[in-house]
């Protein structure tokens, strides 16, 4: 999941030069004017935005993000247009991202774009392959894909992503970077487009025009910029877009994961559950203009598993690349960006003090391997520190080496939920347990007892293991794990603790002269505190440190909460399957687990319209909930999805139903 950064040198003129591709990043002849002419003007952006102001989203795609010049120009033009669609969604692909320092140096050349540059640099990330969702402004989203463009495009769940309205083809010269102009890639662009799509490029090379034509585009030479005689424009005729829509697939091995295209008459949502999953989902929908009603059986948000005074933000690590590993990496990175926006420097609710994870914090049946982690993860995500260096980082002598998450930290989940729920589009109803969902005229009715609580176009069930009390969720294989935390007072040694230390137990730096120790882990739902768990918390916390009496051994208080997990340890996030229809459609799997199915338009009917799930985040919810919520909101509102198709399938709640069929259950 690592990505190789750009290798550049600086010419005497000050222009950046790629040593990987032996090419400059932009023209020597007024790069701003060239960008304006070749990309913004050629695609008639200003005119189209005025004509299409009714659109919720306008999507621009770019091959070759590079220095971000075209993006900066586009968002400057966007802000200058009084009449425009509601939201600009920019989707860019870059195999070798520039580092933040390189980007900052390049942007100094463009003082007229200083405001746009500051906005990008505040959120920009320069490591880790995959899609990075950057929420730059209320009406501007940048999905920045790092890695091979064809591979990244092919990971998108094209059928559930809206078409791109225009493409900027701005890679290095076709003679130096053939891969970014090959025909397979142009076919991938066509699959992500429709008859409204336009494209433009500085290159009119014969191989480029042929590749585009073979993919279905009509291309035309236009006047070039500066010393270049020609530039290129193109469109995708309706007949071509219809021939390839929606994603060029006629069959697939797992048709049960095909999701229907959604579309709702209204923009109202009801969220059941006011923990991290529910509050983050409510926020992600509310900021898109939806009216959200949040309902919870408790008297306030973050009352149960999300109610500990502190949670540690770190990335769940894996020894090899997989959709699960990619999801937890990008969930962690997205959470870091969101928390930095919510809690600017100095806010006590979020302390990015770093997290040190010791070997005994992990499942010993599958221990983490340092060499594999080093190959997989960027050092900005995690790196292995010796015992001495880890102790220096912690401010106390640790008992062993540790993996260090330099950007991680400790967060108050109640403060986070309050931040989510502060959005004016969210209305909360507490002390109310929803026990029935009914479908009435394309809307959902939420009921408690004989009384209707509310109605909504969309319902998201996010109330942890209590979800199984609803008929639609009765068969979900949710598991409950009891966890007990303990609070102790600081002592002379522990006042020096500067990082979160996670071993047999997790110890947080002091807040108000107290340390939180988190947490026991056992099956069950007993909510009473147990003296043995307190003793084990104290013993486990002490084992993190080499010196005797590093921590106080006198407990001040304990708290019990029940975590919700799934059998495979992965959250259940996505559309709710219709169990009866799915069992009927794929019943052959019970007789032949390798049965093949032809995909039809009816496969998507095995999902329940307007009903979504966001549960089973276990002990990783602080990291996994924000991106899960953003994915659900994107799915519900028909935006580009920030997760790959493989990640979406991994989270899909129907996976357990299909597994049961294959096991003849």
C-alpha positions in Angstrom: 0.0 0.0 0.0 3.1 2.2 -0.1 3.4 4.5 -3.1 6.6 5.9 -4.6 6.9 9.7 -4.5 7.9 11.8 -7.5 11.6 12.2 -8.2 12.2 15.7 -9.4 15.1 18.1 -10.0 14.8 21.8 -10.4 15.8 23.4 -13.7 17.6 26.8 -13.8 14.3 28.3 -14.8 12.8 27.1 -11.6 10.5 24.5 -13.3 10.2 21.1 -11.8 11.5 18.2 -14.0 10.6 14.6 -13.5 13.6 12.3 -13.6 11.3 9.3 -13.7 9.7 10.4 -16.9 12.3 12.8 -18.3 9.7 15.5 -18.8 8.7 18.9 -17.3 5.5 19.2 -15.3 4.1 22.0 -17.4 4.8 24.4 -20.2 7.6 26.9 -20.2 5.2 29.3 -21.8 2.9 30.7 -19.1 1.7 27.5 -17.4 -1.3 29.2 -15.9 -2.6 30.5 -19.2 -1.9 27.1 -20.8 -3.9 25.3 -18.1 -6.8 27.8 -18.6 -6.9 27.4 -22.3 -6.3 23.6 -22.7 -8.5 22.4 -19.9 -10.9 24.9 -18.4 -11.8 26.8 -21.6 -11.7 23.7 -23.9 -14.3 22.0 -21.7 -16.4 25.2 -21.5 -16.6 24.9 -17.7 -17.9 28.4 -16.9 -20.6 28.1 -19.6 -21.6 24.6 -18.6 -21.8 25.4 -14.9 -24.2 28.2 -15.7 -26.3 25.9 -17.9 -26.2 23.0 -15.4 -26.7 24.9 -12.1 -29.5 22.4 -11.3 -27.0 19.6 -10.8 -26.2 18.4 -7.3 -22.6 17.5 -8.4 -20.3 18.4 -11.2 -17.5 15.9 -11.6 -14.1 16.6 -13.2 -11.6 13.7 -13.7 -7.9 14.2 -14.2 -5.2 11.8 -15.3 -1.9 13.2 -14.0 -2.6 15.4 -10.9 1.0 16.4 -10.7 1.5 19.8 -9.1 -2.3 20.3 -8.9 -2.2 23.3 -11.2 -5.4 22.3 -13.1 -7.2 21.7 -9.9 -6.2 25.0 -8.4 -7.3 26.8 -11.6 -10.6 24.9 -11.6 -11.6 25.7 -8.0 -10.6 29.3 -8.5 -13.0 29.5 -11.5 -15.6 27.6 -9.5 -15.6 30.2 -6.7 -15.8 33.0 -9.2 -19.0 31.7 -10.9 -22.1 33.0 -9.3 -24.3 30.4 -11.0 -23.0 26.8 -10.7 -24.0 23.3 -9.5 -24.2 22.7 -5.8 -21.0 20.8 -5.5 -17.7 20.3 -7.3 -16.3 16.8 -7.1 -12.8 16.5 -8.5 -11.4 13.0 -9.1 -7.6 12.9 -9.9 -5.1 10.1 -10.5 -1.4 10.2 -9.8 1.1 7.4 -9.8 3.9 9.3 -8.2 2.6 12.1 -5.9 4.8 15.1 -5.1 5.7 15.5 -1.5 4.1 18.3 0.5 7.4 20.2 0.5 7.8 19.8 -3.3 4.2 21.0 -3.8 4.7 24.0 -1.6 7.8 25.1 -3.5 6.1 24.7 -6.8 3.0 26.7 -5.7 5.2 29.6 -4.7 5.4 30.3 -8.5 1.7 31.1 -8.6 0.8 34.0 -6.2 -2.5 34.5 -8.0 -3.5 31.0 -6.7 -2.2 31.4 -3.2 -5.7 31.0 -1.6 -6.4 27.9 -3.5 -2.9 26.5 -2.8 -3.3 27.1 0.9 -6.6 25.2 0.9 -5.0 22.2 -0.9 -1.9 22.2 1.2 -3.9 22.2 4.4 -5.4 18.8 3.5 -2.9 17.3 1.0 -1.5 13.8 1.7 1.6 12.5 -0.1 1.7 8.8 0.8 -0.2 5.5 0.6 -1.9 4.1 -2.5 -5.6 4.3 -3.0 -8.3 6.9 -2.8 -7.8 9.8 -0.4 -11.0 11.8 0.1 -10.1 15.4 0.9 -13.1 17.6 2.0 -11.6 20.9 1.1 -14.6 23.1 1.5 -18.4 22.9 2.0 -18.8 22.6 -1.8 -15.5 21.1 -3.0 -14.4 17.5 -2.7 -11.1 16.1 -4.0 -10.8 12.3 -4.4 -7.1 11.8 -4.9 -6.2 8.4 -6.2 -2.5 7.4 -5.8 -1.1 4.5 -7.8 -1.5 3.2 -11.3 -4.4 5.0 -13.0 -5.8 2.0 -14.8 -5.7 -0.1 -11.7 -7.3 2.6 -9.6 -10.0 3.3 -12.1 -10.8 -0.4 -12.3 -11.2 -0.6 -8.5 -14.1 1.8 -8.6 -17.7 0.5 -8.3 -18.6 2.2 -11.6 -22.2 1.3 -11.6 -22.8 3.1 -8.3 -20.7 6.2 -9.2 -22.0 9.0 -11.3 -20.4 9.7 -14.7 -17.6 12.1 -14.9 -18.6 15.3 -16.8 -15.2 16.1 -18.2 -11.7 14.7 -18.3 -8.4 16.5 -18.2 -5.7 14.3 -19.8 -2.5 15.8 -18.5 0.0 13.1 -18.0 3.6 13.3 -19.1 4.3 13.1 -22.8 3.0 9.9 -24.4 6.5 9.2 -25.6 7.8 9.2 -22.1 4.8 7.8 -20.2 3.0 5.3 -22.5 0.9 3.7 -19.7 -1.1 6.9 -19.1 -2.3 7.0 -22.7 -2.9 3.3 -23.5 -6.1 2.1 -25.0 -7.2 0.0 -21.9 -7.1 3.2 -19.8 -9.2 5.1 -22.4 -11.8 2.3 -22.2 -11.8 2.8 -18.4 -12.5 6.5 -18.9 -15.3 5.7 -21.2 -16.9 3.3 -18.7 -16.8 6.2 -16.2 -18.5 8.7 -18.6 -21.7 9.3 -20.5 -23.0 11.3 -23.4 -22.5 14.6 -21.5 -18.8 13.9 -21.0 -16.1 16.0 -22.7 -12.3 15.7 -22.6 -9.3 17.7 -23.5 -5.5 17.4 -23.7 -2.4 19.1 -24.9 -1.4 15.9 -26.7 -2.6 15.1 -30.3 -0.2 12.1 -30.7 -1.6 9.6 -33.1 -1.6 6.8 -30.6 -3.6 8.9 -28.2 -6.3 9.8 -30.8 -6.5 6.1 -31.9 -6.8 4.9 -28.3 -9.6 7.4 -27.6 -11.5 6.6 -30.8 -11.3 2.8 -30.1 -12.8 3.5 -26.7 -15.7 5.3 -28.3 -14.8 8.9 -28.1 -15.0 11.4 -30.9 -11.9 13.5 -30.9 -11.0 16.7 -32.7 -7.9 18.8 -33.2 -8.1 22.3 -31.9 -5.6 25.2 -32.0 -2.7 24.7 -29.6 -1.3 27.0 -27.0 1.9 28.9 -27.4 4.4 27.1 -29.6 2.2 24.0 -29.9 0.3 23.9 -33.1 -2.6 21.7 -31.9 -4.5 20.5 -28.8 -7.2 17.9 -28.4 -10.8 17.9 -27.5 -13.3 15.0 -27.4 -16.8 13.9 -26.6 -18.5 10.6 -26.0 -21.5 10.2 -28.3 -24.7 8.8 -26.8 -24.4 5.6 -28.9 -21.0 4.9 -27.4 -21.9 5.6 -23.8 -25.0 3.4 -24.1 -22.9 0.6 -25.6 -20.5 0.5 -22.6 -22.9 1.5 -19.8 -22.8 1.0 -16.9 -19.5 -0.7 -16.4 -18.8 -3.0 -19.3 -19.5 -6.2 -17.3 -21.9 -8.9 -18.4 -21.1 -11.4 -15.6 -19.3 -11.4 -12.4 -18.3 -14.0 -9.8 -20.2 -12.4 -6.9 -23.4 -11.0 -8.3 -24.9 -10.8 -4.8 -22.6 -7.8 -4.2 -24.1 -5.8 -7.0 -25.9 -2.8 -5.5 -28.9 -1.0 -7.1 -28.6 2.6 -8.2 -30.5 4.6 -5.6 -32.6 7.6 -5.9 -34.9 9.1 -3.3 -37.8 11.5 -3.8 -37.0 13.4 -0.6 -33.9 14.2 1.3 -34.8 13.0 4.8 -33.0 10.3 6.8 -33.5 8.7 10.1 -30.5 7.3 12.0 -31.1 4.7 14.8 -28.2 4.9 17.3 -26.3 7.9 18.7 -22.9 6.4 19.1 -19.9 7.1 16.9 -21.4 5.2 13.9 -24.8 7.0 14.1 -23.5 10.5 14.8 -20.9 10.4 12.1 -23.5 9.1 9.6 -25.9 11.8 10.6 -23.2 14.5 10.1 -22.1 13.1 6.7 -25.7 13.3 5.4 -26.5 16.6 7.1 -23.6 18.4 5.4 -25.0 17.3 2.1 -28.2 19.2 2.8 -30.2 16.2 4.1 -32.6 16.7 7.0 -31.6 14.0 9.6 -33.4 12.7 12.6 -31.2 10.8 15.1 -32.9 8.5 17.5 -31.4 6.7 20.5 -32.8 4.8 23.4 -30.4 6.5 25.9 -30.7 10.0 27.3 -27.6 11.4 25.4 -25.2 10.6 22.6 -22.1 8.4 23.1 -23.7 6.6 26.1 -22.6 3.0 25.5 -19.5 1.6 23.8 -18.7 5.1 22.5 -18.9 6.5 26.0 -15.4 6.0 27.4 -13.7 9.2 28.3 -10.9 8.6 25.8 -10.4 6.4 22.8 -7.1 5.8 21.0 -6.8 6.5 17.2 -4.4 4.2 15.5 -4.5 2.1 12.3 -5.4 -1.5 12.5 -2.4 -3.3 10.9 -2.1 -6.3 8.6 0.9 -8.3 7.4 -0.3 -8.3 3.7 -2.3 -6.3 1.3 -6.0 -7.0 1.3 -9.3 -5.1 1.0 -9.5 -5.2 4.8 -6.0 -3.7 5.2 -6.8 -1.0 2.6 -10.0 -0.1 4.3 -8.5 0.3 7.8 -5.6 2.3 6.4 -7.8 4.8 4.6 -10.3 4.9 7.5 -7.4 5.9 9.8 -6.1 8.5 7.4 -9.6 10.0 6.8 -10.2 10.1 10.6 -7.0 12.0 11.1 -8.0 14.6 8.5 -11.5 15.0 10.0 -10.3 15.3 13.6 -7.7 17.9 12.6 -10.6 20.0 11.0 -12.9 19.5 13.9 -10.4 20.2 16.7 -7.7 22.7 15.6 -4.5 22.9 17.6 -4.9 23.2 21.3 -8.4 21.8 21.6 -8.2 19.4 24.5 -10.7 16.9 23.0 -8.1 15.7 20.4 -4.5 15.1 21.4 -2.4 13.9 18.4 0.3 12.7 20.9 1.2 9.6 19.0 0.4 6.0 19.8 2.9 3.3 20.7 1.6 -0.3 20.1 3.6 -3.1 21.7 3.7 -6.7 20.5 1.5 -8.1 23.3 -1.3 -5.7 22.2 -2.0 -7.9 19.2 -3.4 -11.4 18.5 -0.5 -13.7 19.1 -1.9 -16.2 16.7 -1.0 -13.9 13.8 1.8 -11.7 15.1 2.8 -8.6 13.2 6.0 -9.0 11.2 8.3 -6.0 11.1 9.6 -6.6 7.6 6.2 -7.0 6.1 4.8 -3.9 7.8 7.8 -1.9 6.6 7.1 -3.0 3.0 3.4 -2.3 3.3 3.0 0.9 5.3 4.5 4.4 4.9 6.6 5.6 7.8 4.1 8.5 8.1 1.6 5.8 9.1 3.7 3.5 11.4 7.3 2.6 12.1 8.9 0.2 14.5 10.9 1.8 17.3 13.5 0.1 19.5 12.8 -0.1 23.2 15.0 2.9 23.8 13.5 5.1 21.1 9.9 4.0 22.0 10.7 4.9 25.7 12.0 8.3 24.6 8.8 8.9 22.6 6.6 7.8 25.5 8.5 9.8 28.2 8.7 6.6 30.3 10.7 3.4 30.1 8.7 0.8 28.2 9.2 -2.9 28.6 9.8 -3.6 24.9 10.0 -2.1 21.4 6.8 -0.7 19.9 5.2 0.2 16.7 4.8 4.0 16.6 1.8 5.8 15.0 3.3 9.3 14.9 0.0 11.0 13.9 -2.3 9.0 16.2 -3.5 10.1 19.5 -6.3 10.2 22.1 -9.8 11.6 21.5 -12.8 12.3 23.7 -15.6 10.5 21.8 -18.4 12.5 23.6 -16.8 15.7 22.3 -16.6 14.2 18.8 -20.3 13.2 18.8 -21.2 16.7 20.0 -19.3 18.1 17.1 -21.1 15.9 14.7 -24.5 16.7 16.1 -23.9 20.5 16.1 -24.9 20.6 12.5 -28.2 22.5 12.1 -29.7 19.8 9.8 -29.7 17.2 12.6 -32.6 16.8 15.0 -32.1 14.4 18.0 -34.7 12.3 19.8 -33.4 10.6 22.9 -35.0 8.1 25.4 -36.7 6.4 22.5 -36.2 2.8 21.4 -37.3 2.1 17.8 -38.6 -1.4 17.7 -40.4 -1.6 14.3 -39.7 -0.4 10.8 -42.5 -0.3 8.2 -42.4 0.6 4.5 -45.2 3.0 3.6 -45.4 4.5 0.1 -41.7 4.7 -0.6 -40.9 6.0 2.9 -40.0 4.3 6.1 -42.0 4.6 9.3 -40.1 4.2 12.5 -42.2 3.1 15.5 -41.9 2.5 19.2 -44.7 0.4 20.6 -47.8 1.7 18.9 -46.5 5.2 18.3 -44.8 6.5 15.2 -41.6 8.3 16.0 -40.9 9.7 12.5 -40.9 9.0 8.8 -38.0 9.2 6.4 -36.8 8.4 2.9 -33.8 6.6 4.2 -33.0 4.7 7.4 -29.6 3.9 8.7 -29.4 1.3 11.5 -26.4 2.2 13.7 -27.4 1.0 17.1 -24.8 -1.7 17.6 -26.0 -5.2 18.8 -29.4 -3.7 19.5 -30.0 -3.8 15.7 -31.1 -7.4 16.0 -34.2 -6.3 17.9 -35.5 -5.1 14.5 -37.1 -7.7 12.3 -35.0 -6.7 9.3 -31.8 -7.4 11.2 -32.8 -10.4 13.3 -30.4 -12.8 11.5 -27.4 -10.5 11.6 -24.5 -12.5 13.2 -23.6 -9.7 15.7 -21.4 -10.6 18.7 -21.1 -8.8 22.0 -17.9 -8.3 23.9 -17.7 -6.9 27.4 -15.0 -4.3 28.1 -14.1 -2.7 31.5 -11.9 0.4 31.9 -10.2 1.6 35.0 -9.2 5.1 36.1 -6.1 5.7 38.3 -4.4 8.8 39.7 -1.1 10.0 38.4 2.1 9.5 40.3 5.5 11.0 40.1 6.6 8.7 37.3 3.4 8.6 35.2 3.2 12.4 34.9 5.9 12.1 32.3 3.8 9.9 30.0 3.4 11.8 26.7 2.0 9.2 24.3 -0.7 6.6 24.3 0.9 3.2 25.1 -1.0 0.1 24.1 0.1 -3.3 25.3 -1.7 -5.8 27.4 -3.8 -2.8 28.2 -3.8 0.8 26.8 -2.7 3.6 29.1 -3.5 7.2 28.1 -1.6 10.3 29.1 -3.1 12.1 32.1 -6.2 14.2 31.9 -7.1 16.1 35.1 -4.4 14.2 37.1 -5.8 10.8 36.1 -5.0 8.1 33.7 -7.5 5.9 31.8 -6.6 2.2 31.4 -8.5 0.5 28.6 -9.8 -2.2 28.5 -10.7 -5.8 29.3 -12.0 -8.0 26.4 -14.4 -10.9 27.0 -17.5 -12.3 25.5 -20.8 -11.5 27.3 -23.1 -8.6 28.1 -22.7 -8.3 31.9 -22.6 -4.6 32.7 -21.6 -4.9 36.4 -17.9 -4.1 37.1 -15.8 -7.0 38.1 -13.0 -6.9 40.7 -11.0 -9.4 38.7 -11.2 -7.2 35.6 -9.9 -4.2 37.6 -6.9 -6.3 38.9 -6.2 -7.5 35.3 -6.4 -3.9 34.0 -3.9 -2.7 36.6 -1.6 -5.7 36.0 -1.7 -5.4 32.2 -1.1 -1.6 32.3 1.9 -2.1 34.6 3.4 -4.7 32.2 3.8 -2.0 29.5 6.5 -0.3 31.6 10.0 -1.6 32.6 10.2 0.2 36.0 8.4 -0.8 39.1 5.7 1.5 40.4 5.5 3.3 37.0 1.7 3.5 37.6 -0.5 3.8 40.6 -2.1 0.5 41.6 -5.1 2.0 43.3 -8.3 2.2 41.2 -10.4 5.3 41.4 -13.3 4.1 39.2 -14.4 1.5 36.6 -16.7 1.6 33.6 -18.2 -1.3 31.6 -19.4 -1.1 28.0 -20.4 -3.7 25.4 -18.7 -3.7 22.1 -20.4 -5.0 19.0 -18.3 -7.1 16.6 -18.8 -9.4 13.6 -17.5 -13.0 13.2 -14.8 -11.8 10.8 -13.9 -8.7 12.8 -15.0 -6.4 9.9 -17.8 -3.8 10.2 -21.2 -4.3 8.5 -21.6 -1.2 6.4 -23.9 -0.9 3.4 -27.3 -1.7 2.0 -29.5 -4.1 4.0 -30.0 -7.3 2.1 -33.5 -8.7 1.8 -32.9 -12.2 3.3 -35.8 -14.0 1.7 -35.1 -12.7 -1.8 -31.4 -13.3 -1.6 -31.9 -16.9 -0.3 -34.3 -17.5 -3.2 -32.0 -16.0 -5.8 -28.8 -17.7 -4.6 -30.3 -20.9 -3.1 -28.2 -23.0 -5.5 -25.2 -22.2 -3.4 -26.5 -24.5 -0.7 -26.1 -27.4 -3.1 -23.1 -26.1 -5.0 -20.9 -23.5 -3.3 -19.2 -22.8 -6.6 -22.4 -22.3 -8.5 -22.2 -19.5 -11.2 -25.0 -17.0 -11.8 -25.6 -14.8 -14.8 -26.0 -11.2 -13.7 -29.3 -9.6 -14.5 -31.1 -6.4 -13.6 -32.9 -8.4 -10.9 -29.8 -9.1 -8.9 -29.9 -5.7 -7.3 -33.5 -6.3 -6.1 -32.2 -8.5 -3.3 -31.5 -5.3 -1.3 -34.0 -3.5 0.8 -34.8 -0.1 -0.7 -33.7 2.8 1.5 -32.4 0.7 4.4 -28.8 0.8 5.3 -26.6 -0.6 8.1 -23.5 0.7 10.0 -22.6 -1.6 12.9 -20.0 -3.9 14.4 -17.0 -1.6 14.5 -15.7 -3.4 17.6 -12.7 -1.7 19.2 -11.8 0.1 16.0 -14.8 2.5 15.7 -12.9 5.7 16.3 -10.9 5.0 13.1 -13.5 3.1 11.1 -16.7 5.1 11.7 -15.9 8.4 10.0 -15.0 6.9 6.6 -17.9 4.3 6.8 -20.3 7.3 7.3 -18.7 9.1 4.4 -19.1 6.1 2.2 -22.8 5.6 3.2 -23.6 9.2 2.5 -21.9 9.0 -0.9 -23.8 5.9 -1.7 -27.1 7.4 -0.6 -26.6 10.7 -2.5 -25.1 9.1 -5.6 -21.6 10.6 -5.4 -18.3 9.1 -6.3 -17.6 6.3 -3.7 -14.5 6.8 -1.6 -14.0 3.0 -1.3 -12.9 0.5 -3.9 -15.3 -2.2 -5.0 -13.3 -4.8 -3.1 -13.6 -2.8 0.1 -17.3 -2.3 -0.4 -17.8 -6.0 -0.9 -15.8 -6.8 2.2 -18.0 -4.5 4.3 -21.3 -5.7 2.6 -23.7 -7.1 5.2 -24.9 -9.8 2.8 -21.5 -11.6 3.0 -22.6 -13.6 6.0 -25.9 -14.7 4.4 -23.9 -15.9 1.4 -21.4 -17.7 3.6 -24.3 -19.5 5.4 -25.8 -20.6 2.1 -22.4 -22.0 1.0 -22.2 -23.9 4.3 -25.7 -25.3 3.7 -27.1 -23.4 6.7 
